[in-house]
């Protein structure tokens, strides 16, 4: 009878019903929502849009500029008159002009600036994709943390259910004189500790959910829950590509590498822009204008007549040849070359960081595989130990403490196995992510 009751307790605790949730978020849904709503992503998008505007400005610098002006001047006091004498007169003048200029040759500065800004736009686009990948990885990490905490909470609640059933069982035995009060008190203390552990586990799960909802920019974690993947439907291949193989694939697809390479290429044009200061510049200008004059004491033609009679036009070429500018151009070129060297170092450092991250993920994946295998063995061992201790307890050869310890070890080993599987799947998903695939499991 004891054996039947204990087995029923364990079976009931392992098959507790799960309450229905109005909406469950998959990892893909969480990643997509975070990318669409995360504030840092939106800020990065605005930086890319600003670079688009900068490129448009550079392209438009080839166009002529056009400006117009209207001026009104008044003069009072002694001045030179039309008959070459001085007298106190009041004069006024109105001027209207319209001018335009267009660059013809700027030492190749404009085309190099356009190429530089185009590369900067491509780099900003890569930065945006890098930011999206970063938020995806943060979401995946928070997602897996929730799964871990849920498993721990499940174990804690299963222990509460089992301990509650055990307390009820011992209470019945005490009434029938088949168990001592001390044994019942000890089991009640175990139940109280289980309640405390379950409360802490629930709180950790809520905090993990809060972390994920904050990444998603949701206002509250209330009602938010995630999909718990079916581990039986997930692949469990033990073959892992080497870090060098993963790195070789990542070099061609990771946006952070592309952004640094684009910026390195842009430094070549920055040097050419600085070198443009050594070249002469040539521009074409033209315009038209007219004036209206009045002087006190003298008769003046009408406003319309003067505007017509004083109308003039001009066109001209302006050649500017640099001779000496206090070594400013030379130093600009030197600074541009140093910037190129720094960018080359930045590229190498980004590559090194990427390789180190891949190495960490690779060895974490190896460790996760070994941990899952060891957990499988631990479950089998804990299961055997539990049933042996159970038999001893029912025959009076083991104490309630030994029984509870074996029971807790068995339940925890099952939870550890599920957590090890999640870790294994997560690390493998990261490896595939570095190889260009979406984060999903």
Secondary structure as the mmCIF struct_conf table of DSSP 4:
data_model
#
loop_
_struct_conf.conf_type_id
_struct_conf.id
_struct_conf.beg_label_comp_id
_struct_conf.beg_label_asym_id
_struct_conf.beg_label_seq_id
_struct_conf.end_label_comp_id
_struct_conf.end_label_asym_id
_struct_conf.end_label_seq_id
HELX_RH_AL_P HELX_RH_AL_P1 UNK A 2 UNK A 14
TURN_TY1_P TURN_TY1_P1 UNK A 15 UNK A 15
BEND BEND1 UNK A 22 UNK A 22
STRN STRN1 UNK A 25 UNK A 25
HELX_RH_AL_P HELX_RH_AL_P2 UNK A 27 UNK A 37
HELX_RH_AL_P HELX_RH_AL_P3 UNK A 39 UNK A 60
TURN_TY1_P TURN_TY1_P2 UNK A 61 UNK A 62
BEND BEND2 UNK A 63 UNK A 63
HELX_LH_PP_P HELX_LH_PP_P1 UNK A 64 UNK A 64
STRN STRN2 UNK A 65 UNK A 75
BEND BEND3 UNK A 77 UNK A 77
STRN STRN3 UNK A 78 UNK A 80
TURN_TY1_P TURN_TY1_P3 UNK A 82 UNK A 83
BEND BEND4 UNK A 84 UNK A 84
STRN STRN4 UNK A 86 UNK A 88
STRN STRN5 UNK A 91 UNK A 105
TURN_TY1_P TURN_TY1_P4 UNK A 107 UNK A 108
HELX_RH_AL_P HELX_RH_AL_P4 UNK A 109 UNK A 175
TURN_TY1_P TURN_TY1_P5 UNK A 176 UNK A 177
BEND BEND5 UNK A 178 UNK A 179
HELX_RH_AL_P HELX_RH_AL_P5 UNK A 181 UNK A 215
TURN_TY1_P TURN_TY1_P6 UNK A 216 UNK A 217
BEND BEND6 UNK A 219 UNK A 219
TURN_TY1_P TURN_TY1_P7 UNK A 222 UNK A 223
STRN STRN6 UNK A 226 UNK A 226
HELX_RH_3T_P HELX_RH_3T_P1 UNK A 231 UNK A 233
BEND BEND7 UNK A 234 UNK A 234
HELX_RH_AL_P HELX_RH_AL_P6 UNK A 243 UNK A 251
TURN_TY1_P TURN_TY1_P8 UNK A 252 UNK A 253
HELX_RH_AL_P HELX_RH_AL_P7 UNK A 255 UNK A 275
HELX_RH_3T_P HELX_RH_3T_P2 UNK A 276 UNK A 278
BEND BEND8 UNK A 279 UNK A 279
STRN STRN7 UNK A 281 UNK A 295
TURN_TY1_P TURN_TY1_P9 UNK A 296 UNK A 297
BEND BEND9 UNK A 298 UNK A 298
HELX_RH_AL_P HELX_RH_AL_P8 UNK A 303 UNK A 309
TURN_TY1_P TURN_TY1_P10 UNK A 310 UNK A 310
STRN STRN8 UNK A 312 UNK A 320
TURN_TY1_P TURN_TY1_P11 UNK A 326 UNK A 327
HELX_RH_AL_P HELX_RH_AL_P9 UNK A 328 UNK A 394
TURN_TY1_P TURN_TY1_P12 UNK A 395 UNK A 396
BEND BEND10 UNK A 397 UNK A 398
HELX_RH_AL_P HELX_RH_AL_P10 UNK A 400 UNK A 434
TURN_TY1_P TURN_TY1_P13 UNK A 435 UNK A 436
#
